Structure formats: structure tokens, C-alpha cells
Amino acid sequence: METQSTAIPIAVRHSFPDLVERLFLENPVPNYNGTSLECAIRFYLADLGAHEWRRDAFRTLLLHLYAKKCYAVLRNPAFIHIVANIAAFGNKMIRPVEEWKKDSLTAEGQLASVIRHCFAKYDVPEFMEYAFADTNRIHMYCYIKLGRGDSVQS
């Protein structure tokens, strides 16, 4: 007796970590032609591509934010831009990203907490965290210098 399978094939859903790893392994070109999360991650990986450690820091940040269930941050391309700016200074971090613990329920609070964790040994005015939402890397570097206790003038 021959039986036929009537099972309906289930589409395989790719998880966010799979998406990040797949995009990390490909050689993306920096053109931002869409509003999807995948387009944003692809664009910033390409933009950070000049230095492999920046791309690695971006991947680590994204995966850690996912592990800590910061889904509101990861759904918004504008917040992905902030994460990319944090990764651009991955070699200036005073603490590893993997040690960061979520202490806020809002996406903005979570990003501010990540910025403080990664770059601030000393108190820095809160308004300076907004520098990471902009494109001026000099302002971001000033935040980092203040957070380390260094002179901004130097």
C-alpha cells in the first residue's frame, strides 16, 4: 500500500541573527534604496566596510541588542543609524558591549544606556548622547573624550 504525504510545506522563517550574519558575510555596496530593516543594515555594513573591526562591532551590537530583546531599537532604521555610529567608534569603547544590561523599556533609553556603557567612565551631559543620532563624528568623539575624562581641547 502506497501512501502520499499531504503535509503542507512550511516556509522557513529566518531569524534576525541569521539576517545579520548573512548580510555580514556578503560584500554589500553602499546604496540605500529602501526603508526595510535589511536595507538599513546592508547600507551601514557597507558604509563601515573600510575597517573590518567597525563591521564586527556593528554585528556584535546588533546581535547583543537582539539577545537583550531591544526589539524597538532593531525595528527602526533611524535607530540602526545610531547603532552604526556607535560601532564606528568600536575601538574607543571602554567596556565590552556584551557586558551591557538593558535598564530601560524605551528604545531611546536603551540606546542612551548603550552609549553610556560603551563610552562613559565619567558623567557626560545627557544632551550629548544625541550626537550619535547625527552625522558629525567630531561631536561623537567629543562625547567619547568627555566620557573618558580627557580634555576636549586637546
DSSP file with accessible surface (Angstrom, degrees, kcal/mol):
  #  RESIDUE AA STRUCTURE BP1 BP2  ACC     N-H-->O    O-->H-N    N-H-->O    O-->H-N    TCO  KAPPA ALPHA  PHI   PSI    X-CA   Y-CA   Z-CA
    1    1 A M              0   0  228      0, 0.0     2,-0.4     0, 0.0     0, 0.0   0.000 360.0 360.0 360.0 130.7    0.0    0.0    0.0
    2    2 A E        -     0   0  176      2,-0.0     2,-0.4     0, 0.0     0, 0.0  -0.846 360.0-161.4-105.1 130.8    1.4    3.4   -1.0
    3    3 A T        -     0   0  120     -2,-0.4     2,-0.4     0, 0.0     0, 0.0  -0.895   7.0-145.1-112.6 146.9    0.7    6.5    1.0
    4    4 A Q        -     0   0  166     -2,-0.4     2,-0.4     2,-0.0    -2,-0.0  -0.884  20.0-121.1-108.0 140.9    1.1   10.0   -0.2
    5    5 A S        -     0   0  107     -2,-0.4     0, 0.0     1,-0.1     0, 0.0  -0.625  23.0-176.1 -80.2 131.0    2.2   12.8    2.1
    6    6 A T        +     0   0  130     -2,-0.4    -1,-0.1     2,-0.1     2,-0.1   0.149  35.7 136.5-109.2  15.5   -0.3   15.6    2.4
    7    7 A A        -     0   0   78      1,-0.1    -2,-0.0     3,-0.0     3,-0.0  -0.406  54.0-129.5 -66.9 137.4    1.9   17.7    4.6
    8    8 A I        -     0   0  143     -2,-0.1     2,-0.1     1,-0.0    -1,-0.1  -0.754  27.2-114.6 -87.1 126.8    1.9   21.4    3.6
    9    9 A P        -     0   0  123      0, 0.0     2,-0.5     0, 0.0    -1,-0.0  -0.445  27.7-138.7 -64.0 135.0    5.5   22.7    3.3
   10   10 A I        -     0   0  154     -2,-0.1     2,-0.2     1,-0.0    -3,-0.0  -0.827  17.2-119.2 -97.4 129.4    6.2   25.3    6.0
   11   11 A A        -     0   0   85     -2,-0.5     2,-0.5     1,-0.1    -1,-0.0  -0.466  29.0-118.9 -67.1 136.0    8.1   28.4    4.9
   12   12 A V        -     0   0  115     -2,-0.2     2,-0.5     1,-0.0    -1,-0.1  -0.659  24.4-147.5 -78.8 123.3   11.3   28.7    6.8
   13   13 A R        -     0   0  226     -2,-0.5     2,-0.4    -3,-0.0    -1,-0.0  -0.832   9.8-140.9 -93.9 126.9   11.4   31.9    8.8
   14   14 A H        -     0   0  144     -2,-0.5     2,-0.1     1,-0.1    -2,-0.0  -0.702  16.4-133.0 -88.2 137.2   14.8   33.4    9.1
   15   15 A S     >  -     0   0   44     -2,-0.4     4,-2.1     1,-0.1     5,-0.1  -0.359  23.9-105.3 -84.2 166.6   15.6   35.0   12.4
   16   16 A F  H  > S+     0   0   26      1,-0.2     4,-2.6     2,-0.2     5,-0.2   0.920 120.8  53.5 -59.3 -45.4   17.2   38.4   13.0
   17   17 A P  H  > S+     0   0   34      0, 0.0     4,-2.6     0, 0.0    -1,-0.2   0.905 108.1  51.5 -58.3 -37.0   20.6   36.8   13.9
   18   18 A D  H  > S+     0   0   83      2,-0.2     4,-2.6     1,-0.2    -2,-0.2   0.916 109.9  49.7 -63.6 -41.7   20.5   34.9   10.6
   19   19 A L  H  X S+     0   0   25     -4,-2.1     4,-2.7     2,-0.2     5,-0.2   0.940 111.8  47.5 -60.9 -47.6   19.8   38.1    8.7
   20   20 A V  H  X S+     0   0    1     -4,-2.6     4,-2.4     1,-0.2    -2,-0.2   0.936 113.9  46.8 -62.0 -46.0   22.7   39.9   10.4
   21   21 A E  H  X S+     0   0   64     -4,-2.6     4,-1.9    -5,-0.2    -1,-0.2   0.911 112.4  50.3 -64.1 -40.6   25.1   37.1    9.8
   22   22 A R  H  X S+     0   0  110     -4,-2.6     4,-1.3    -5,-0.2    -2,-0.2   0.944 113.9  44.1 -63.3 -46.4   24.1   36.7    6.2
   23   23 A L  H  < S+     0   0    1     -4,-2.7    -1,-0.2     1,-0.2    -2,-0.2   0.864 110.9  55.7 -67.6 -33.7   24.5   40.4    5.5
   24   24 A F  H  < S+     0   0   18     -4,-2.4    -1,-0.2    -5,-0.2    -2,-0.2   0.883 108.1  48.5 -64.4 -37.2   27.8   40.5    7.4
   25   25 A L  H  < S+     0   0  132     -4,-1.9    -1,-0.2    -5,-0.2    -2,-0.2   0.734 100.0  76.9 -79.6 -22.2   29.2   37.7    5.2
   26   26 A E  S  < S-     0   0   62     -4,-1.3     0, 0.0    -5,-0.1     0, 0.0  -0.410  87.7-115.0 -84.7 165.6   28.2   39.3    1.9
   27   27 A N        -     0   0  156     -2,-0.1    -3,-0.1     2,-0.0    -2,-0.1  -0.755  40.7-163.4 -99.1  86.8   30.1   42.2    0.3
   28   28 A P        -     0   0   22      0, 0.0    21,-0.1     0, 0.0    15,-0.0  -0.335  11.4-138.1 -74.6 152.8   27.4   44.9    0.3
   29   29 A V        -     0   0   92      2,-0.1     2,-2.1    -2,-0.0    17,-0.2  -0.879  28.2-109.9-106.2 142.3   27.6   48.1   -1.7
   30   30 A P        +     0   0   84      0, 0.0     2,-0.4     0, 0.0    13,-0.1  -0.450  69.7 124.8 -78.3  76.9   26.6   51.4   -0.1
   31   31 A N        -     0   0   85     -2,-2.1     2,-1.0     8,-0.1    -2,-0.1  -0.979  44.9-156.1-131.2 126.7   23.4   52.3   -1.7
   32   32 A Y        +     0   0   93     -2,-0.4     2,-0.2     1,-0.1     8,-0.1  -0.792  30.1 153.1-103.5  91.6   20.3   52.9    0.4
   33   33 A N        +     0   0  120     -2,-1.0     2,-0.3     6,-0.1    -1,-0.1  -0.428  54.7  31.9-119.9  59.2   17.3   52.2   -1.8
   34   34 A G        -     0   0   29     -2,-0.2     0, 0.0     1,-0.1     0, 0.0  -0.953  66.8-121.1 171.1 171.3   14.6   51.2    0.6
   35   35 A T        +     0   0  126     -2,-0.3    -1,-0.1     4,-0.0     2,-0.1   0.312  69.3 116.2-114.6   6.0   13.2   51.6    4.1
   36   36 A S  S  > S-     0   0   55      1,-0.1     4,-2.0    40,-0.1     5,-0.1  -0.334  75.2-117.3 -75.9 160.3   13.4   48.0    5.2
   37   37 A L  H  > S+     0   0   45      1,-0.2     4,-2.7     2,-0.2     5,-0.3   0.905 116.0  55.3 -60.9 -41.4   15.5   46.8    8.1
   38   38 A E  H  > S+     0   0   63      1,-0.2     4,-2.6     2,-0.2    -1,-0.2   0.915 106.7  50.1 -61.6 -41.7   17.5   44.7    5.7
   39   39 A C  H  > S+     0   0   23      2,-0.2     4,-2.5     1,-0.2    -1,-0.2   0.910 111.4  49.3 -62.3 -42.4   18.3   47.7    3.5
   40   40 A A  H  X S+     0   0    0     -4,-2.0     4,-2.5     2,-0.2     5,-0.2   0.943 113.1  45.1 -64.0 -47.4   19.4   49.7    6.5
   41   41 A I  H  X S+     0   0    0     -4,-2.7     4,-2.4     1,-0.2     5,-0.2   0.929 113.7  50.3 -64.0 -42.5   21.7   47.0    7.9
   42   42 A R  H  X S+     0   0   60     -4,-2.6     4,-2.0    -5,-0.3    -1,-0.2   0.927 111.2  49.5 -60.3 -44.8   23.2   46.3    4.5
   43   43 A F  H  X S+     0   0   48     -4,-2.5     4,-2.7    -5,-0.2    -2,-0.2   0.940 113.1  44.8 -61.4 -48.3   23.8   50.0    3.9
   44   44 A Y  H  X S+     0   0   27     -4,-2.5     4,-2.3     1,-0.2    -1,-0.2   0.857 110.3  54.4 -71.1 -31.8   25.6   50.5    7.3
   45   45 A L  H  < S+     0   0    2     -4,-2.4     4,-0.3    -5,-0.2    -1,-0.2   0.914 112.8  44.3 -63.9 -38.9   27.7   47.4    6.9
   46   46 A A  H >< S+     0   0   17     -4,-2.0     3,-0.9    -5,-0.2    -2,-0.2   0.912 112.6  51.8 -69.2 -41.3   28.9   48.7    3.6
   47   47 A D  H 3< S+     0   0   79     -4,-2.7     3,-0.5     1,-0.3    -2,-0.2   0.865 114.4  42.5 -64.2 -36.1   29.4   52.2    5.0
   48   48 A L  T >< S+     0   0    1     -4,-2.3     3,-1.5     1,-0.2     7,-0.4   0.478  87.6 103.5 -86.4  -0.5   31.5   50.7    7.9
   49   49 A G  T <   +     0   0   33     -3,-0.9    -1,-0.2    -4,-0.3    -2,-0.1   0.606  55.9  78.8 -64.2 -16.6   33.3   48.4    5.5
   50   50 A A  T 3  S+     0   0   87     -3,-0.5     2,-0.5     1,-0.2    -1,-0.3   0.833 102.5  38.5 -62.7 -29.4   36.6   50.3    5.3
   51   51 A H  S X> S-     0   0   82     -3,-1.5     4,-1.4     1,-0.1     3,-1.0  -0.975  72.4-153.4-125.0 118.5   37.6   48.8    8.6
   52   52 A E  H 3> S+     0   0  113     -2,-0.5     4,-2.5     1,-0.3     5,-0.2   0.842  95.4  60.8 -60.7 -33.8   36.7   45.2    9.4
   53   53 A W  H 3> S+     0   0   93      1,-0.2     4,-2.3     2,-0.2    -1,-0.3   0.833 102.0  53.6 -66.2 -28.9   36.6   46.0   13.2
   54   54 A R  H <> S+     0   0   56     -3,-1.0     4,-2.3    -6,-0.3    -1,-0.2   0.927 109.6  46.9 -68.5 -44.5   33.8   48.5   12.6
   55   55 A R  H  X S+     0   0   17     -4,-1.4     4,-2.5    -7,-0.4    -2,-0.2   0.908 113.1  49.6 -61.6 -41.1   31.7   45.9   10.8
   56   56 A D  H  X S+     0   0   63     -4,-2.5     4,-2.6     1,-0.2    -2,-0.2   0.906 110.1  50.3 -65.8 -40.5   32.4   43.4   13.6
   57   57 A A  H  X S+     0   0   16     -4,-2.3     4,-2.6     2,-0.2    -1,-0.2   0.902 110.4  50.8 -63.9 -39.2   31.4   46.0   16.2
   58   58 A F  H  X S+     0   0    0     -4,-2.3     4,-2.7     2,-0.2    -2,-0.2   0.942 111.4  47.0 -63.3 -46.8   28.2   46.7   14.4
   59   59 A R  H  X S+     0   0   56     -4,-2.5     4,-2.7     1,-0.2     5,-0.3   0.935 112.6  49.9 -60.5 -45.3   27.3   43.0   14.1
   60   60 A T  H  X S+     0   0   30     -4,-2.6     4,-2.4     1,-0.2     5,-0.2   0.920 111.5  48.5 -61.2 -43.8   28.1   42.5   17.8
   61   61 A L  H  X S+     0   0    1     -4,-2.6     4,-2.7     2,-0.2     5,-0.2   0.943 112.6  47.8 -61.5 -47.6   26.0   45.4   18.8
   62   62 A L  H  X S+     0   0    1     -4,-2.7     4,-2.1     1,-0.2    -2,-0.2   0.932 114.3  45.8 -60.3 -46.1   23.0   44.3   16.7
   63   63 A L  H  X S+     0   0   42     -4,-2.7     4,-2.4    -5,-0.2    -1,-0.2   0.877 113.5  49.1 -68.2 -35.4   23.2   40.7   18.0
   64   64 A H  H  X S+     0   0   24     -4,-2.4     4,-2.0    -5,-0.3    -1,-0.2   0.911 109.8  51.1 -71.3 -39.6   23.6   41.8   21.6
   65   65 A L  H  <>S+     0   0    3     -4,-2.7     5,-2.8    -5,-0.2    -2,-0.2   0.897 111.7  48.9 -62.2 -36.8   20.6   44.2   21.3
   66   66 A Y  H ><5S+     0   0   75     -4,-2.1     3,-1.8    -5,-0.2    -2,-0.2   0.929 108.9  51.8 -66.8 -43.7   18.6   41.3   19.9
   67   67 A A  H 3<5S+     0   0   68     -4,-2.4    -2,-0.2     1,-0.3    -1,-0.2   0.844 109.9  49.9 -62.6 -31.4   19.7   39.0   22.7
   68   68 A K  T 3<5S-     0   0   76     -4,-2.0    -1,-0.3    -5,-0.1    -2,-0.2   0.309 117.3-115.9 -89.8   6.7   18.6   41.6   25.2
   69   69 A K  T < 5 +     0   0  126     -3,-1.8     2,-1.2     1,-0.2     3,-0.3   0.853  59.4 154.6  63.5  41.2   15.2   41.9   23.5
   70   70 A C    >>< +     0   0    1     -5,-2.8     4,-1.7     1,-0.2     3,-0.5  -0.458  11.2 153.1 -91.9  61.1   15.6   45.5   22.4
   71   71 A Y  H 3>  +     0   0   88     -2,-1.2     4,-1.3     1,-0.2    -1,-0.2   0.820  62.4  59.9 -67.7 -33.0   13.2   44.9   19.5
   72   72 A A  H 34 S+     0   0   49     -3,-0.3     4,-0.5     1,-0.2    -1,-0.2   0.875 107.2  48.2 -63.8 -34.8   12.0   48.6   19.2
   73   73 A V  H X4 S+     0   0    0     -3,-0.5     3,-0.9     1,-0.2    -1,-0.2   0.931 112.2  48.7 -67.2 -43.7   15.6   49.6   18.6
   74   74 A L  H 3< S+     0   0    5     -4,-1.7    -2,-0.2     1,-0.2    -1,-0.2   0.635 105.8  57.2 -77.3 -12.9   16.1   46.9   15.9
   75   75 A R  T 3< S+     0   0  177     -4,-1.3    -1,-0.2    -3,-0.2    -2,-0.2   0.601  93.6  76.4 -89.9 -12.3   12.9   47.7   14.0
   76   76 A N    X>  -     0   0   60     -3,-0.9     4,-1.9    -4,-0.5     3,-0.7  -0.878  64.0-155.6-109.6 116.4   13.7   51.3   13.3
   77   77 A P  H 3> S+     0   0   32      0, 0.0     4,-1.7     0, 0.0    -1,-0.1   0.826  97.0  58.8 -58.5 -30.0   16.2   52.3   10.6
   78   78 A A  H 3> S+     0   0   58      1,-0.2     4,-1.2     2,-0.2     5,-0.1   0.886 107.4  46.3 -66.5 -35.9   16.9   55.6   12.4
   79   79 A F  H <> S+     0   0   28     -3,-0.7     4,-2.3     2,-0.2    -1,-0.2   0.835 106.2  58.3 -74.5 -31.6   18.0   53.7   15.5
   80   80 A I  H  X S+     0   0    0     -4,-1.9     4,-2.5     1,-0.2    -2,-0.2   0.882 101.8  56.9 -62.8 -35.3   20.1   51.3   13.3
   81   81 A H  H  X S+     0   0   34     -4,-1.7     4,-2.1     2,-0.2    -1,-0.2   0.921 106.6  48.4 -59.3 -43.1   21.9   54.5   12.2
   82   82 A I  H  X S+     0   0   22     -4,-1.2     4,-2.2     2,-0.2    -2,-0.2   0.919 109.9  51.5 -65.1 -42.4   22.7   55.3   15.8
   83   83 A V  H  X S+     0   0    1     -4,-2.3     4,-2.4     1,-0.2    -2,-0.2   0.914 108.9  51.6 -61.5 -39.9   24.0   51.7   16.4
   84   84 A A  H  X S+     0   0    1     -4,-2.5     4,-1.7     1,-0.2    -1,-0.2   0.896 108.2  51.7 -64.2 -38.4   26.2   52.1   13.3
   85   85 A N  H  X S+     0   0    5     -4,-2.1     4,-0.6    47,-0.2    -1,-0.2   0.884 108.9  50.2 -66.3 -37.2   27.6   55.4   14.7
   86   86 A I  H >< S+     0   0    1     -4,-2.2     3,-1.4     1,-0.2    -2,-0.2   0.936 110.3  50.7 -63.0 -44.2   28.4   53.6   18.0
   87   87 A A  H >< S+     0   0    0     -4,-2.4     3,-2.1     1,-0.3    -2,-0.2   0.815  96.6  68.7 -64.7 -29.5   30.1   50.9   16.0
   88   88 A A  H 3< S+     0   0    2     -4,-1.7    -1,-0.3     1,-0.3     3,-0.2   0.759 106.2  41.3 -61.9 -22.6   32.2   53.4   14.1
   89   89 A F  T X< S+     0   0   21     -3,-1.4     3,-2.3    -4,-0.6     4,-0.3  -0.041  76.5 128.4-111.5  29.8   34.0   54.1   17.4
   90   90 A G  G X   +     0   0   19     -3,-2.1     3,-0.8     1,-0.3    -1,-0.1   0.781  69.3  58.0 -58.1 -26.4   34.2   50.5   18.4
   91   91 A N  G 3  S+     0   0   95      1,-0.2    -1,-0.3    -3,-0.2    -2,-0.1   0.546 102.5  55.7 -83.0  -3.4   37.9   50.8   19.0
   92   92 A K  G <  S+     0   0   56     -3,-2.3    -1,-0.2     2,-0.0    -2,-0.2   0.367  76.7 125.5-105.6   2.5   37.3   53.6   21.6
   93   93 A M    <   -     0   0   40     -3,-0.8    26,-0.2    -4,-0.3    25,-0.1  -0.396  45.3-161.8 -67.3 138.0   34.9   51.6   23.8
   94   94 A I  S    S+     0   0   59     24,-3.0    25,-0.2     1,-0.2    -1,-0.1   0.620  78.5  33.1 -93.7 -16.4   35.9   51.4   27.5
   95   95 A R  S    S-     0   0   82     23,-0.7    -1,-0.2    22,-0.1     2,-0.1  -0.991  92.7-101.8-135.6 147.8   33.7   48.4   28.2
   96   96 A P    >   -     0   0   58      0, 0.0     3,-1.5     0, 0.0     4,-0.3  -0.393  24.1-131.2 -67.8 142.2   32.7   45.4   26.1
   97   97 A V  G >  S+     0   0   10      1,-0.3     3,-2.3     2,-0.2    21,-0.0   0.865 103.7  68.8 -59.2 -36.4   29.2   45.6   24.6
   98   98 A E  G 3  S+     0   0  114      1,-0.3    -1,-0.3     3,-0.0   -37,-0.0   0.688  93.6  57.7 -62.1 -16.3   28.5   42.1   25.8
   99   99 A E  G <  S+     0   0  117     -3,-1.5    -1,-0.3     2,-0.1    -2,-0.2   0.528  80.8 113.3 -89.8  -6.9   28.5   43.3   29.4
  100  100 A W    <   -     0   0    6     -3,-2.3     2,-0.4    -4,-0.3    14,-0.1  -0.432  51.5-158.9 -69.3 137.6   25.7   45.8   28.8
  101  101 A K        -     0   0  155     -2,-0.1     2,-0.2    12,-0.1    -2,-0.1  -0.966  23.8-111.4-119.2 135.4   22.4   45.1   30.6
  102  102 A K        +     0   0   78     -2,-0.4     8,-0.1     1,-0.1     3,-0.1  -0.441  41.4 164.4 -65.1 127.2   19.1   46.5   29.5
  103  103 A D        +     0   0  110     -2,-0.2     2,-0.3     6,-0.1    -1,-0.1   0.184  53.6  60.1-131.7  16.1   17.9   49.0   32.0
  104  104 A S        -     0   0   29      1,-0.1    -1,-0.0     2,-0.1     6,-0.0  -0.985  59.9-147.9-142.8 153.3   15.1   50.9   30.1
  105  105 A L  S    S+     0   0  164     -2,-0.3     2,-0.3    -3,-0.1    -1,-0.1   0.602  79.1  77.7 -95.7 -13.5   11.9   50.0   28.5
  106  106 A T  S  > S-     0   0   75      1,-0.1     4,-2.3   -34,-0.0     5,-0.2  -0.703  79.9-129.2 -98.0 151.9   12.1   52.6   25.7
  107  107 A A  H  > S+     0   0    7     -2,-0.3     4,-2.5     1,-0.2     5,-0.2   0.907 110.5  51.3 -62.8 -41.7   14.2   52.4   22.6
  108  108 A E  H  > S+     0   0  120      1,-0.2     4,-2.4     2,-0.2    -1,-0.2   0.912 110.8  48.3 -63.2 -42.5   15.7   55.9   23.3
  109  109 A G  H  > S+     0   0   19      2,-0.2     4,-2.2     1,-0.2    -1,-0.2   0.874 110.5  51.6 -65.0 -37.5   16.6   54.9   26.8
  110  110 A Q  H  X S+     0   0    6     -4,-2.3     4,-2.3     2,-0.2    -2,-0.2   0.933 110.9  47.1 -66.3 -43.0   18.2   51.7   25.7
  111  111 A L  H  X S+     0   0    6     -4,-2.5     4,-2.6     2,-0.2    -2,-0.2   0.919 111.7  50.5 -65.8 -42.0   20.4   53.5   23.1
  112  112 A A  H  X S+     0   0   16     -4,-2.4     4,-2.6     1,-0.2    -1,-0.2   0.914 110.6  50.5 -61.7 -39.4   21.4   56.1   25.7
  113  113 A S  H  X S+     0   0    7     -4,-2.2     4,-2.7     2,-0.2    -1,-0.2   0.900 109.5  49.9 -65.4 -40.2   22.3   53.4   28.1
  114  114 A V  H  X S+     0   0    2     -4,-2.3     4,-2.7     2,-0.2     5,-0.2   0.931 110.8  50.2 -63.7 -43.8   24.4   51.6   25.5
  115  115 A I  H  X S+     0   0    4     -4,-2.6     4,-2.3     1,-0.2     5,-0.4   0.943 113.2  45.3 -60.4 -47.5   26.2   54.8   24.6
  116  116 A R  H  X S+     0   0   91     -4,-2.6     4,-2.2     1,-0.2    -1,-0.2   0.920 113.8  50.1 -61.9 -43.9   27.0   55.5   28.3
  117  117 A H  H  < S+     0   0   29     -4,-2.7    -2,-0.2    -5,-0.2    -1,-0.2   0.919 116.4  40.4 -61.0 -44.8   28.1   51.9   28.9
  118  118 A C  H  < S+     0   0    0     -4,-2.7   -24,-3.0    -5,-0.2   -23,-0.7   0.819 132.8  15.0 -76.1 -32.3   30.4   51.8   25.9
  119  119 A F  H  < S+     0   0    0     -4,-2.3     2,-0.7    -5,-0.2     3,-0.2   0.570 101.0  83.6-124.8 -12.3   32.0   55.3   26.2
  120  120 A A     <  +     0   0   14     -4,-2.2    28,-0.2    -5,-0.4    -1,-0.1  -0.855  22.9 156.7-113.2 108.6   31.4   57.0   29.5
  121  121 A K  S    S+     0   0  133     26,-2.6     2,-0.3    -2,-0.7    27,-0.2   0.742  82.3  35.7 -84.7 -31.1   33.6   56.3   32.5
  122  122 A Y  S    S-     0   0  124     25,-2.0    27,-0.1    -3,-0.2     2,-0.1  -0.799 107.2 -77.9-118.7 162.1   32.6   59.7   33.9
  123  123 A D        -     0   0  170     -2,-0.3    -2,-0.1    -3,-0.1    26,-0.1  -0.363  45.4-172.5 -63.1 134.8   29.3   61.6   33.7
  124  124 A V        -     0   0   18     -2,-0.1     5,-0.1    -4,-0.1    19,-0.0  -0.972  38.1 -92.0-125.0 139.4   28.6   63.3   30.4
  125  125 A P    >   -     0   0   64      0, 0.0     3,-1.5     0, 0.0     4,-0.3  -0.272  33.9-129.0 -52.8 135.3   25.7   65.7   29.9
  126  126 A E  G >  S+     0   0  146      1,-0.3     3,-1.9     2,-0.2     4,-0.4   0.826 103.2  66.0 -58.2 -35.0   22.7   63.7   28.6
  127  127 A F  G >  S+     0   0  145      1,-0.3     3,-1.2     2,-0.2    -1,-0.3   0.788  90.4  66.5 -62.1 -22.5   22.1   66.1   25.6
  128  128 A M  G X  S+     0   0   32     -3,-1.5     3,-1.6     1,-0.3     4,-0.3   0.708  83.0  73.5 -73.7 -16.1   25.4   65.0   24.2
  129  129 A E  G X  S+     0   0   20     -3,-1.9     3,-1.5    -4,-0.3    -1,-0.3   0.800  83.3  70.1 -65.2 -24.2   24.1   61.5   23.6
  130  130 A Y  G X  S+     0   0  177     -3,-1.2     3,-1.7    -4,-0.4     4,-0.4   0.668  77.4  80.4 -67.3 -15.0   22.1   63.0   20.7
  131  131 A A  G X  S+     0   0   16     -3,-1.6     3,-1.3     1,-0.3    -1,-0.3   0.844  84.0  61.5 -58.9 -30.5   25.4   63.4   18.8
  132  132 A F  G <  S+     0   0    0     -3,-1.5    -1,-0.3    -4,-0.3   -47,-0.2   0.631  96.9  58.8 -74.8 -10.3   25.2   59.8   17.9
  133  133 A A  G <  S+     0   0   50     -3,-1.7    -1,-0.3    -4,-0.2    -2,-0.2   0.554 102.3  66.6 -89.9  -8.2   21.9   60.4   16.0
  134  134 A D  S <  S-     0   0   78     -3,-1.3   -49,-0.0    -4,-0.4    -3,-0.0  -0.249  86.4-119.2 -99.7-171.3   23.6   63.0   13.8
  135  135 A T  S    S+     0   0  107     -2,-0.1     2,-1.0     1,-0.0     3,-0.1   0.495  78.8 105.0-109.8  -4.7   26.3   62.6   11.1
  136  136 A N    >>  -     0   0   55      1,-0.2     4,-1.2    -5,-0.2     3,-0.5  -0.648  46.9-173.3 -83.3 103.6   29.0   64.8   12.7
  137  137 A R  H 3> S+     0   0   78     -2,-1.0     4,-2.4     1,-0.2    -1,-0.2   0.712  78.3  69.0 -72.4 -18.9   31.6   62.4   14.1
  138  138 A I  H 3> S+     0   0  119      2,-0.2     4,-2.1     1,-0.2    -1,-0.2   0.921  99.9  48.8 -64.7 -40.4   33.5   65.2   15.7
  139  139 A H  H <> S+     0   0   92     -3,-0.5     4,-1.9     2,-0.2    -1,-0.2   0.890 110.6  50.7 -66.2 -37.9   30.6   65.7   18.2
  140  140 A M  H  X S+     0   0    0     -4,-1.2     4,-2.1    -9,-0.3    -1,-0.2   0.917 109.3  51.0 -63.7 -41.8   30.5   61.9   18.9
  141  141 A Y  H  X S+     0   0   87     -4,-2.4     4,-2.8     1,-0.2    -2,-0.2   0.866 105.8  55.6 -65.7 -35.4   34.3   62.0   19.5
  142  142 A C  H  X S+     0   0   32     -4,-2.1     4,-2.6     2,-0.2    -1,-0.2   0.910 106.7  51.1 -61.9 -41.4   33.8   64.9   22.0
  143  143 A Y  H  X S+     0   0    1     -4,-1.9     4,-2.7     2,-0.2    -2,-0.2   0.938 111.1  48.1 -58.3 -46.4   31.3   62.8   23.9
  144  144 A I  H  X S+     0   0    0     -4,-2.1     4,-1.7     1,-0.2     6,-0.2   0.918 111.0  50.1 -62.8 -43.7   33.9   59.9   24.0
  145  145 A K  H  X>S+     0   0   27     -4,-2.8     5,-2.5     1,-0.2     4,-0.6   0.928 113.3  45.7 -61.7 -45.5   36.6   62.3   25.2
  146  146 A L  H ><5S+     0   0   61     -4,-2.6     3,-1.0     1,-0.2    -2,-0.2   0.903 110.0  54.9 -63.3 -41.7   34.4   63.7   27.9
  147  147 A G  H 3<5S+     0   0    0     -4,-2.7   -26,-2.6     1,-0.3   -25,-2.0   0.816 108.8  48.2 -63.1 -28.6   33.3   60.2   28.9
  148  148 A R  H 3<5S-     0   0   84     -4,-1.7    -1,-0.3   -27,-0.2    -2,-0.2   0.567 117.9-112.3 -84.8 -13.2   36.9   59.1   29.4
  149  149 A G  T <<5S+     0   0   50     -3,-1.0    -3,-0.2    -4,-0.6     2,-0.1   0.600  71.0 140.5  90.2  10.9   37.8   62.2   31.4
  150  150 A D      < -     0   0   69     -5,-2.5     2,-0.3    -6,-0.2    -1,-0.3  -0.457  60.2 -97.1 -82.8 162.8   40.0   63.6   28.7
  151  151 A S        -     0   0   61      1,-0.1     3,-0.3    -2,-0.1    -1,-0.1  -0.596  20.4-150.1 -78.7 133.5   40.2   67.3   27.7
  152  152 A V  S    S+     0   0   67     -2,-0.3    -1,-0.1     1,-0.2    -7,-0.0   0.810  95.1  62.5 -73.0 -26.9   38.1   68.2   24.7
  153  153 A Q              0   0  190     -3,-0.0    -1,-0.2     0, 0.0    -2,-0.0   0.823 360.0 360.0 -66.8 -31.2   40.6   70.9   23.9
  154  154 A S              0   0  105     -3,-0.3    -4,-0.0     0, 0.0     0, 0.0  -0.161 360.0 360.0 -71.3 360.0   43.4   68.5   23.3
